[in-house]
Amino acid sequence: MRVTKLARILIGITSLFVTGVHFDRHCLILPLKPSWRKPRCSRCGKVCPGYDHSHKPVRWVHLGIGETRLILEYAPRRVECPDCGVLVEMVPWARANSRFTRPFEEMTAYMAQITNKTAVSKIMGISWRTVGNIVKRVVTERQGPQTT
């Protein structure tokens, strides 16, 4: 089985290519990139021309596999959106301005519904304040645009 196919199954997101694999102290790090060629605006989702490219990779925390933490790594481009301005490109595995994957955030928000934030922070290995920020992002996305 190819590494990309295995990662797509583990992560549950099909719009990505894995470019390597390495381990670092109980962490499986997957350098990857989106499968689409043209970058998209992280705010509106439109295909936009690239503005520049960062060579410094960003890491997103995914749900762990047993005691092994799964980390996704990618150096995102910035795009020049005609509507939104210059922003970091959208990635299929995470929400804008988040360092956690969508499945990680969904699990955290679900757990926050059924137990307190202190328990969620211990189980997920994140701070109490981060739990609140994740819940806020998930709820905002689910509510959709607000009309006043």
PyMOL commands that set and color helices and strands:
alter all, ss='L'
color gray80, all
select helices_A, chain A and resi 3-11+102-114+117-124+128-143
alter helices_A, ss='H'
color red, helices_A
select strands_A, chain A and resi 16-18+22-23+27-34+50-53+58-65+68-74+77-81+85-88
alter strands_A, ss='S'
color yellow, strands_A
deselect
rebuild
show_as cartoon
